[in-house]
Amino acid sequence: MLWNFFVVVLGLAIFEIISSVDNAIVNAHVLKTLPEKYRKIFLFWGLLFAVFVVRGILPFLIVWMANPALTIGGVMTAVFSNDPQIKEYLVASKPLLLLGGGSYLFFVFLSWLFLEEKKYAFLVEGFIHRQGVWFYAASSIFTVAVVYISLKINPTLALAATIGIAAFFITDGFKKNAEEQEKKMLTSHSMSAWSKILYLEILDASFSIDGVIGAFAFTLSVPLILLGNGLGAFITREFTIKGINLISKFAYLKNGAMYSIGMLGTLMVAESFGKEYPFWLAPLNMLILIAIFLGLSIRELRQTKTI
């Protein structure tokens, strides 16, 4: 039992860190334009907001959306309860959580693979990126296939899948807008420090959705998700302060994060349709993928002698 706890929390923390690398880099760039006083305000209060508000509330909201018969207060009580009836509610909602979250994560992966500028770890990545217009065909085929299979099993599953896909397009729009705003912030002197801090908090909330949704691939235990994601968020903030220049040198770390997201999304979708996996499969696959791309990054750094 203790081993299960350790593996899940470690996996959650690592996933939170790697899925937040982009966020940490943006934070570091914007923080450089702020006076020291406001940097400290963001790094202290921003951490509290990120951990206790955003990552603290999101898991409960997701569970509540899958269990609308319960109130928000009921969900908060349920996740810490041993009541058999409440456990039945949560178990019954598991396929909905997994399919909605898995669809969201798989779209994040497809968008990165087809549309996002990246350093190619493999030649096939460059080929797929040049065929970026096929993202829309691939995402349409995925949507039709998932909805078709869902309708044959349980129509509510189809709704969960479309909610997950809609959530992707909403958050993706926020992220794309954030990229444009970052460019303006780095060159503009008219935006106030408080406006930049507010922007960073909104950006953090949109990025944190990936980590929170992916957490359900590791466990449905909200207390474990809170612990693992909170630990990962704290470490990410430390990187923002001290180690972001080093982290940004690992050119393929983002690739590893995205392949991990694609893998987790695939596992969640398959599990929502009845396939069962051991608890250690998601953390182990993620660690293997991260190790591969970290190794590729270190090899390139040694070749260029910049590590």
SENU-764807 format. One line per field, with one value per residue (C-alpha): residue number from 1; residue in three letters; chain; x, y, z. Coordinates in steps of 0.001 Angstrom, whole numbers, plus 500000, padded with zeros to 6 digits. Example, Ala and Ser with C-alpha at 12.3 -4.5 7.8 and 13.67 -1.06 7.14 Angstrom:
! residues 2
n = [1/2]
res = [ala/ser]
chain = [A/A]
c1 = [512300/513670]
c2 = [495500/498940]
c3 = [507800/507140]
***
This chain:
! residues 307
n = [1/2/3/4/5/6/7/8/9/10/11/12/13/14/15/16/17/18/19/20/21/22/23/24/25/26/27/28/29/30/31/32/33/34/35/36/37/38/39/40/41/42/43/44/45/46/47/48/49/50/51/52/53/54/55/56/57/58/59/60/61/62/63/64/65/66/67/68/69/70/71/72/73/74/75/76/77/78/79/80/81/82/83/84/85/86/87/88/89/90/91/92/93/94/95/96/97/98/99/100/101/102/103/104/105/106/107/108/109/110/111/112/113/114/115/116/117/118/119/120/121/122/123/124/125/126/127/128/129/130/131/132/133/134/135/136/137/138/139/140/141/142/143/144/145/146/147/148/149/150/151/152/153/154/155/156/157/158/159/160/161/162/163/164/165/166/167/168/169/170/171/172/173/174/175/176/177/178/179/180/181/182/183/184/185/186/187/188/189/190/191/192/193/194/195/196/197/198/199/200/201/202/203/204/205/206/207/208/209/210/211/212/213/214/215/216/217/218/219/220/221/222/223/224/225/226/227/228/229/230/231/232/233/234/235/236/237/238/239/240/241/242/243/244/245/246/247/248/249/250/251/252/253/254/255/256/257/258/259/260/261/262/263/264/265/266/267/268/269/270/271/272/273/274/275/276/277/278/279/280/281/282/283/284/285/286/287/288/289/290/291/292/293/294/295/296/297/298/299/300/301/302/303/304/305/306/307]
res = [met/leu/trp/asn/phe/phe/val/val/val/leu/gly/leu/ala/ile/phe/glu/ile/ile/ser/ser/val/asp/asn/ala/ile/val/asn/ala/his/val/leu/lys/thr/leu/pro/glu/lys/tyr/arg/lys/ile/phe/leu/phe/trp/gly/leu/leu/phe/ala/val/phe/val/val/arg/gly/ile/leu/pro/phe/leu/ile/val/trp/met/ala/asn/pro/ala/leu/thr/ile/gly/gly/val/met/thr/ala/val/phe/ser/asn/asp/pro/gln/ile/lys/glu/tyr/leu/val/ala/ser/lys/pro/leu/leu/leu/leu/gly/gly/gly/ser/tyr/leu/phe/phe/val/phe/leu/ser/trp/leu/phe/leu/glu/glu/lys/lys/tyr/ala/phe/leu/val/glu/gly/phe/ile/his/arg/gln/gly/val/trp/phe/tyr/ala/ala/ser/ser/ile/phe/thr/val/ala/val/val/tyr/ile/ser/leu/lys/ile/asn/pro/thr/leu/ala/leu/ala/ala/thr/ile/gly/ile/ala/ala/phe/phe/ile/thr/asp/gly/phe/lys/lys/asn/ala/glu/glu/gln/glu/lys/lys/met/leu/thr/ser/his/ser/met/ser/ala/trp/ser/lys/ile/leu/tyr/leu/glu/ile/leu/asp/ala/ser/phe/ser/ile/asp/gly/val/ile/gly/ala/phe/ala/phe/thr/leu/ser/val/pro/leu/ile/leu/leu/gly/asn/gly/leu/gly/ala/phe/ile/thr/arg/glu/phe/thr/ile/lys/gly/ile/asn/leu/ile/ser/lys/phe/ala/tyr/leu/lys/asn/gly/ala/met/tyr/ser/ile/gly/met/leu/gly/thr/leu/met/val/ala/glu/ser/phe/gly/lys/glu/tyr/pro/phe/trp/leu/ala/pro/leu/asn/met/leu/ile/leu/ile/ala/ile/phe/leu/gly/leu/ser/ile/arg/glu/leu/arg/gln/thr/lys/thr/ile]
chain = [A/A/A/A/A/A/A/A/A/A/A/A/A/A/A/A/A/A/A/A/A/A/A/A/A/A/A/A/A/A/A/A/A/A/A/A/A/A/A/A/A/A/A/A/A/A/A/A/A/A/A/A/A/A/A/A/A/A/A/A/A/A/A/A/A/A/A/A/A/A/A/A/A/A/A/A/A/A/A/A/A/A/A/A/A/A/A/A/A/A/A/A/A/A/A/A/A/A/A/A/A/A/A/A/A/A/A/A/A/A/A/A/A/A/A/A/A/A/A/A/A/A/A/A/A/A/A/A/A/A/A/A/A/A/A/A/A/A/A/A/A/A/A/A/A/A/A/A/A/A/A/A/A/A/A/A/A/A/A/A/A/A/A/A/A/A/A/A/A/A/A/A/A/A/A/A/A/A/A/A/A/A/A/A/A/A/A/A/A/A/A/A/A/A/A/A/A/A/A/A/A/A/A/A/A/A/A/A/A/A/A/A/A/A/A/A/A/A/A/A/A/A/A/A/A/A/A/A/A/A/A/A/A/A/A/A/A/A/A/A/A/A/A/A/A/A/A/A/A/A/A/A/A/A/A/A/A/A/A/A/A/A/A/A/A/A/A/A/A/A/A/A/A/A/A/A/A/A/A/A/A/A/A/A/A/A/A/A/A/A/A/A/A/A/A/A/A/A/A/A/A/A/A/A/A/A/A]
c1 = [500000/502804/504571/501404/501140/504780/504576/501363/502475/505893/504255/501808/504565/506772/503847/502892/506491/506949/503502/504285/507674/506184/504320/507488/509443/506740/506614/510386/510370/507579/509018/512230/510207/508841/510462/511866/508975/506360/508375/508282/504540/503867/506200/504679/500998/500996/502206/499457/496852/498236/498333/495411/492940/493529/494917/492903/489501/489829/489858/486673/484995/485903/484534/481383/480815/480897/478542/475972/473654/476068/476542/480033/480005/478865/481773/484265/482808/482626/486295/487277/484419/484252/480505/479860/477037/479234/482001/479497/478770/482473/483104/480100/481482/484971/484388/483036/486071/488484/486906/486480/490004/491538/489922/491208/494772/494813/493806/496614/499029/497599/497751/501413/502302/500674/500640/503202/506704/509192/512709/512377/513639/512759/512434/508796/507962/509126/507105/503921/504414/504655/501274/499760/496462/495750/495301/491703/491115/492777/490842/487555/488162/489027/485879/483573/485151/484960/481374/480289/481787/480417/476864/476938/477969/476394/475193/476448/479982/479587/478684/481765/483994/482576/482954/486621/487165/485367/487545/490636/489612/488744/492067/494014/492557/493694/497219/497531/496357/498887/501718/500715/500351/503790/505390/503632/504661/508325/508366/505695/506306/502697/501313/501298/502989/499642/498258/501202/500699/496995/497929/500381/497735/495197/497868/498805/495160/494855/498115/497233/494223/496536/498200/494967/493174/496222/496319/493166/495160/497235/494469/490886/491857/491483/493632/496524/495999/496113/499329/501120/500085/500792/504296/504883/503619/505954/508975/507984/507961/511456/512566/511004/513167/516449/516711/514679/517769/519081/515723/515225/518511/516992/515654/513597/512026/508846/508714/508854/506088/503840/504385/503581/500364/499466/500176/498099/495225/495271/495276/492403/490257/490948/490197/486936/485798/486511/490213/491952/495580/497757/498222/501934/501560/500919/503772/506207/505484/505763/509127/510464/509402/510871/514127/514406/513941/516055/518804/518442/518655/521779/523440/522821/524091/527284/527745/527445/529298/526732/525698]
c2 = [500000/502408/501483/502257/505622/506485/505492/507451/510628/510563/510057/512900/515285/514491/514811/518174/519385/518309/519540/522948/523562/525942/527791/528145/529538/532136/533063/533521/535765/538002/538117/539606/542686/543156/545020/542788/543636/542352/539249/538261/538960/536702/533907/533747/534543/533092/529759/529736/530535/527943/525118/525767/527484/526321/522826/522517/523251/521824/518118/518613/520448/517650/514980/517071/517411/513615/513328/516152/514381/515464/519077/520630/520240/516657/515951/517429/515192/512186/512081/511803/509462/505686/505598/502617/504428/507446/505133/503593/507078/507702/504272/504716/508071/506678/506000/509541/511091/508922/509472/513232/513626/511201/512959/516306/515010/513244/516491/518315/515732/515913/519718/519659/516920/518577/522322/523454/524640/522278/520878/517543/514528/512238/512805/511704/514681/517072/515223/515291/518974/519839/518144/520327/520805/517117/517920/518803/515540/513463/515224/514821/511094/510673/512545/510534/507224/507983/509265/506271/503738/505678/505713/501930/501583/504544/507831/509763/508698/510536/513703/513290/512954/516078/518061/517039/518039/521371/522033/521495/524115/526630/526233/526062/529437/530864/529502/530880/534286/534044/533604/536849/538681/537515/539086/542390/542315/541831/544934/547142/549416/550585/547518/547790/545251/544180/543577/541308/539388/538916/537728/535184/533821/533397/531752/529401/528385/527491/525504/523700/522046/519670/518525/518109/516182/513979/513193/511097/508659/507868/507735/508752/509634/513405/513616/511948/514275/517301/516052/515066/518104/520457/519032/519335/522937/523867/522367/524115/527477/526708/526093/529416/531177/529300/526760/527814/528633/525112/523434/525355/523904/520419/520744/517555/517683/519187/516308/513830/515687/515642/511959/511278/513275/511317/508027/509006/510143/506835/504806/506862/506425/502671/502273/504202/501545/498727/497916/497467/498361/497960/501157/501350/501303/505043/506228/503660/504539/508238/507785/505734/508395/511228/509276/508714/512371/513589/511307/512762/516279/515489/513902/517034/519285/517256/517459/521250/521383/523702/521579]
c3 = [500000/500890/497642/495651/497404/496643/492958/492351/494161/492459/489066/489696/490786/487775/485367/486885/486475/482852/481791/483355/481695/479102/481843/483925/480962/480217/483915/484020/480942/482251/485795/484383/483409/486972/489885/492652/495001/492552/491713/495393/495567/492588/493683/497195/496713/493215/494589/497215/494553/492121/494670/497005/494683/491094/491674/494873/493349/489823/490842/492879/489975/487566/489918/490452/486689/486459/489467/489071/491534/494280/495361/495400/499176/498740/496404/498872/501573/499250/498279/501945/502876/503381/502748/500375/498555/497844/496641/494223/492814/492238/490695/488380/487193/486496/482750/482294/484003/482041/478621/479035/480384/477904/474932/476199/476626/473259/471553/473389/471968/468424/468429/469484/466983/463960/464662/467231/466358/467972/467856/466117/468038/465120/461366/461438/463699/460993/458351/460460/461331/457623/457165/459902/458075/458742/462437/461674/459808/462551/465320/463410/462878/466564/467630/465361/466422/470150/469968/467849/470289/473272/471923/471602/475271/477076/475498/478537/477604/474296/476204/478421/475348/473680/476926/477080/473443/473957/477018/474859/472296/475037/476876/473609/472670/476024/475495/471971/473184/476028/473533/471817/475135/476249/473170/473938/477602/476801/474594/476193/479188/479492/481286/485073/487351/488798/485301/484536/487790/486976/483488/484935/487316/484506/482360/485196/485600/481897/481913/485152/483517/481599/484815/486768/484019/483405/487119/486762/484596/487705/490313/491039/494616/494900/498088/496222/493248/495557/497152/493940/491896/494803/495185/491445/491389/494254/492462/489224/491026/492344/488761/487768/490373/490143/487372/484355/482271/482844/482202/478939/477641/477529/473997/473889/477348/475870/473372/476243/478057/474993/474241/477905/477550/474405/476177/479228/477016/475139/478373/479796/476675/476542/480255/479920/477425/479882/479433/482801/483587/486706/488737/487884/484077/483580/485877/484435/480800/481590/483336/480407/477895/479963/480417/476647/475746/478646/477347/473840/475300/477338/474301/472242/475046/475255/471511/471660/475023/476653/479644]
***
